[in-house]
Amino acid sequence: MPPMDERDRRRANRRRRAGKDYPAEDLGNGVEVATAESVMRAVGSLPRDLGWDELAPSVIPVLPRRRPMPQATGEPFRVTLPPGISTGFGIDIGPAFLMVGTQLMASWPIESVDLVARALSNLRDRMRPVRARDLLAMQIDGTPVRVLQTGLGCASALVLLPDEIRRVFGPRAQCLLTPMRDLVVSVPPATDRGFAAWLNEELATMDPNGLALDAFVFDGDLLRYERLPQPGPAQR
């Protein structure tokens, strides 16, 4: 195993402080999932009444995933947030996110605008230690890419905060992919969209919680959602 570099150490420290230092199973390709035992332990530590006051600090936005949620979880509560993304909300219990359902939301003494505001505020707080120095630069098939993995399980939700994208990824124009909950990939704005679609597909299918999103075009200030073409047979 190669030695841990400074970027890896920072990510590990963030995971530890966020309560995400849990037993995990390695699925390969750098993808890990929490063991069932660690998830059940975390669920058992939740307050019985799931009250808003106790859970509010742990609520964060969760972007739509490819696979449907298990039926036992009920109907997730969602709102559409700029730049037009149907966004759910999860209670971060460490090794997993407990989705906020419509019934749970109805039991809380808040409105949807309050939930959105608190979730985005929590996301900002979590991302505060993340810097441009945490980006990993590499090339994939000759295309320069910059990759962000925070260790906090929610890097993808940064696309809901364009000012945070600018802070971490810089003001340059770029195209962003969010194939996993804790993965953001930046490629040059003129990158061939067939290649971007292939890369997005390859990464999203590695993760059982892979996200169902295409691309985000950033002009330095605003984000615009862009549909990607379907990867062709050769790319698949």
C-alpha positions as a printed Julia matrix, in Angstrom:
236×3 Matrix{Float64}:
   0.0    0.0     0.0
   1.5    3.38   -0.98
   2.22   5.84    1.84
  -0.58   8.25    2.75
   0.1   11.74    1.37
  -0.95  15.02    2.96
  -4.19  15.16    0.96
  -5.16  11.69    2.17
  -4.33  12.64    5.75
  -6.58  15.69    5.61
  -9.41  13.6     4.18
  -8.97  10.95    6.88
  -9.01  13.63    9.59
 -12.23  15.11    8.17
 -13.82  11.66    8.16
 -12.82  11.07   11.75
 -14.15  14.42   12.96
 -17.42  13.83   11.09
 -17.93  10.42   12.72
 -17.27   8.53    9.48
 -14.43   6.36   10.74
 -16.53   3.18   10.55
 -15.91  -0.41    9.39
 -16.37  -0.66    5.62
 -16.34  -3.23    2.83
 -14.08  -2.6    -0.16
 -16.01  -2.95   -3.45
 -12.91  -2.25   -5.54
 -11.95   0.78   -7.65
 -11.65   2.84   -4.49
 -15.35   2.43   -3.56
 -16.2    1.42   -0.01
 -19.56   0.88    1.69
 -20.27   0.7     5.39
 -20.89  -2.73    6.86
 -24.47  -3.59    7.76
 -23.46  -3.85   11.42
 -22.08  -0.31   11.53
 -25.22   1.07    9.87
 -27.53  -0.71   12.3
 -25.48   0.56   15.24
 -25.8    4.11   13.95
 -29.55   3.77   13.38
 -29.95   2.46   16.92
 -28.27   5.59   18.31
 -30.9    7.93   16.84
 -33.4    9.61   19.17
 -36.65   7.65   19.24
 -38.9   10.56   18.33
 -36.61  11.77   15.48
 -37.29  15.32   16.62
 -36.19  18.27   14.5
 -34.23  20.05   17.23
 -31.95  17.07   17.78
 -31.54  16.12   14.12
 -31.26  19.58   12.53
 -27.44  19.76   12.84
 -27.13  16.48   10.89
 -29.41  17.3     7.94
 -27.72  17.85    4.58
 -28.93  17.95    0.94
 -28.73  14.65   -0.95
 -28.73  14.56   -4.75
 -30.8   11.96   -6.66
 -29.25   8.55   -7.05
 -29.69   6.11   -9.93
 -31.16   3.25   -8.0
 -34.55   3.86   -6.39
 -34.65   4.05   -2.64
 -35.87   0.88   -0.86
 -39.65   0.89   -0.53
 -39.39   0.51    3.22
 -37.94   4.02    3.48
 -41.19   5.6     2.24
 -41.55   8.56   -0.12
 -38.54  10.92    0.17
 -39.24  14.6     0.7
 -37.78  16.58   -2.23
 -37.62  20.13   -3.46
 -36.18  21.49   -6.71
 -33.18  23.74   -6.1
 -31.1   25.8    -8.54
 -29.84  24.89  -11.08
 -32.98  22.74  -11.38
 -32.04  19.66   -9.34
 -34.63  17.56   -7.52
 -32.99  17.45   -4.11
 -33.68  15.2    -1.16
 -32.42  15.52    2.38
 -30.55  13.07    4.53
 -29.8   12.78    8.22
 -26.1   11.99    8.4
 -25.69   9.16   10.9
 -22.04   8.49   10.0
 -21.93   5.31    7.92
 -25.19   6.15    6.07
 -27.8    8.8     5.35
 -31.29   8.34    6.73
 -33.52   9.93    4.1
 -36.04  12.5     5.24
 -39.45  11.21    4.13
 -42.64  13.14    3.6
 -44.11  11.73    6.83
 -41.09  12.72    8.91
 -41.07  16.18    7.35
 -44.77  16.6     8.18
 -44.01  15.8    11.84
 -41.43  18.59   12.16
 -42.53  22.11   13.2
 -40.83  23.71   10.19
 -41.55  24.65    6.58
 -39.65  23.41    3.55
 -37.77  26.72    3.3
 -36.43  26.16    6.83
 -35.24  22.66    5.94
 -33.48  23.91    2.81
 -31.8   26.78    4.65
 -30.55  24.56    7.47
 -29.33  21.81    5.14
 -27.37  24.26    2.98
 -25.93  25.93    6.08
 -24.83  22.54    7.41
 -23.24  21.76    4.04
 -21.26  25.02    4.13
 -20.05  24.24    7.63
 -18.87  20.78    6.59
 -17.08  22.06    3.51
 -15.29  24.91    5.29
 -12.03  22.91    5.79
 -11.97  21.85    2.11
  -9.6   23.87   -0.07
  -8.22  23.89   -3.6
  -5.22  22.02   -2.21
  -7.52  19.01   -1.76
  -8.06  18.66   -5.51
  -6.23  15.82   -7.23
  -5.02  16.69  -10.74
  -4.58  13.94  -13.33
  -5.2   13.08  -16.95
  -7.74  10.58  -18.26
  -7.38   9.65  -21.94
  -5.4   12.85  -22.43
  -8.03  15.08  -20.83
  -6.91  17.05  -17.76
  -9.24  16.48  -14.83
  -9.36  17.69  -11.23
 -11.01  15.42   -8.67
 -12.44  16.24   -5.25
 -13.22  13.64   -2.59
 -13.8   15.16    0.83
 -14.28  12.07    3.0
 -17.53  13.64    4.24
 -19.89  11.83    1.88
 -21.49  14.96    0.41
 -19.07  16.69   -1.98
 -21.54  16.35   -4.87
 -23.97  18.73   -3.13
 -21.5   21.56   -3.7
 -23.24  22.13   -7.03
 -26.05  23.68   -4.97
 -23.58  26.36   -3.78
 -21.91  28.08   -6.76
 -19.87  30.35   -4.48
 -18.37  27.26   -2.83
 -17.55  25.79   -6.25
 -15.71  29.02   -7.03
 -13.86  28.92   -3.7
 -12.68  25.31   -4.08
 -12.38  24.87   -7.87
 -11.52  28.45   -8.76
 -13.23  31.04  -10.99
 -12.22  29.48  -14.31
 -14.9   28.18  -16.68
 -15.25  24.42  -16.31
 -17.59  21.48  -16.65
 -18.39  19.5   -13.5
 -19.5   15.88  -13.12
 -21.0   14.45   -9.92
 -21.17  10.67  -10.41
 -20.95   9.8    -6.69
 -22.1   11.43   -3.45
 -18.58  12.33   -2.42
 -17.02  12.89   -5.82
 -16.82  15.97   -8.06
 -14.82  15.86  -11.28
 -13.86  19.05  -13.1
 -12.94  18.98  -16.8
 -12.25  21.85  -19.23
 -15.43  23.52  -20.56
 -14.74  22.47  -24.16
 -14.33  18.77  -23.24
 -16.03  16.49  -25.73
 -19.43  15.68  -24.27
 -19.25  12.09  -25.46
 -16.12  11.63  -23.36
 -17.76  13.41  -20.42
 -20.79  11.1   -20.69
 -18.56   8.02  -20.77
 -16.53   9.19  -17.74
 -19.68  10.03  -15.79
 -21.18   6.64  -16.6
 -18.02   4.73  -15.72
 -17.71   6.36  -12.32
 -21.4    6.33  -11.39
 -21.77   2.62  -12.09
 -18.9    1.79   -9.72
 -20.95   2.95   -6.74
 -24.2    1.31   -5.55
 -25.29   4.84   -4.57
 -24.18   6.37   -7.89
 -25.98   9.59   -8.8
 -28.44  10.18  -11.63
 -27.05  13.49  -12.87
 -25.4   14.74  -16.05
 -23.09  17.79  -16.15
 -22.88  21.27  -14.66
 -21.31  24.09  -16.66
 -19.72  26.76  -14.46
 -18.86  30.18  -15.9
 -17.12  31.51  -12.81
 -20.3   32.76  -11.17
 -23.29  30.65  -12.14
 -23.93  26.96  -12.7
 -26.03  25.64  -15.56
 -27.27  22.06  -15.77
 -26.52  20.34  -19.08
 -27.8   17.03  -20.38
 -25.12  14.68  -21.64
 -25.52  12.34  -24.62
 -26.02   8.68  -23.96
 -22.66   6.87  -24.08
 -22.38   4.97  -27.35
 -21.79   1.19  -27.56
 -18.02   1.63  -28.05
 -17.8    3.91  -25.01
 -19.87   1.55  -22.87
